[in-house]
Amino acid sequence: MDLRTTGIVIAQVWRDPAGRQVELARLLNAVEVRPVDRSMGQEAGVLLARAGRGDAVDATVVAAARTGDRIVTGDPVDIRALVAASNRAVYVVPC
């Protein structure tokens, strides 16, 4: 299984300045972390406008997703709206 996220998602979960979040650090070793560059930022902004949502971090997760991917999220309502706006066949898995 290919795992990917964006760097901004890491900012939402990383809190220890000494890097002692061992389990998270191990998981991140297996994850492709995509940068939020201008292109992704623009795509995320368009998705936010189309979906009528406001969370730019969620929008970058959807922008990084490819058709057939699964997005595991604690916010399935917003993610589903963004996926619908993307016109991609992406599965949303609530956790």
Rosetta blueprint (number, residue, H / E / L):
1 M L
2 D L
3 L E
4 R E
5 T E
6 T E
7 G H
8 I H
9 V H
10 I H
11 A H
12 Q H
13 V H
14 W L
15 R L
16 D L
17 P L
18 A L
19 G L
20 R L
21 Q L
22 V H
23 E H
24 L H
25 A H
26 R H
27 L H
28 L H
29 N H
30 A L
31 V E
32 E E
33 V E
34 R E
35 P L
36 V L
37 D L
38 R H
39 S H
40 M H
41 G H
42 Q H
43 E H
44 A H
45 G H
46 V H
47 L H
48 L H
49 A H
50 R H
51 A H
52 G L
53 R L
54 G L
55 D L
56 A H
57 V H
58 D H
59 A H
60 T H
61 V H
62 V H
63 A H
64 A H
65 A L
66 R L
67 T L
68 G L
69 D L
70 R E
71 I E
72 V E
73 T E
74 G L
75 D L
76 P H
77 V H
78 D H
79 I H
80 R H
81 A H
82 L H
83 V H
84 A H
85 A H
86 S H
87 N L
88 R L
89 A L
90 V L
91 Y E
92 V E
93 V E
94 P E
95 C L
